[in-house]
């Protein structure tokens, strides 16, 4: 019975670790680049808006 419990716990911990690693990798590969693109787009919009207003204040 002891071997079964140890094996079950080890398997459970290993599975949870694999799931956590997969989620972390997904976040790094998919989510962060999308967030960076959105931030870049927003910054470009703000720059264009400032540039447009400064051109007309002449």
Secondary structure, 3 states (H helix, E strand, C coil): CHHHHHHHHHHHHHHHHHHHHHHHHHHHHHHHHHHHHHHHHHHHHHHHHHHHHHHHHC
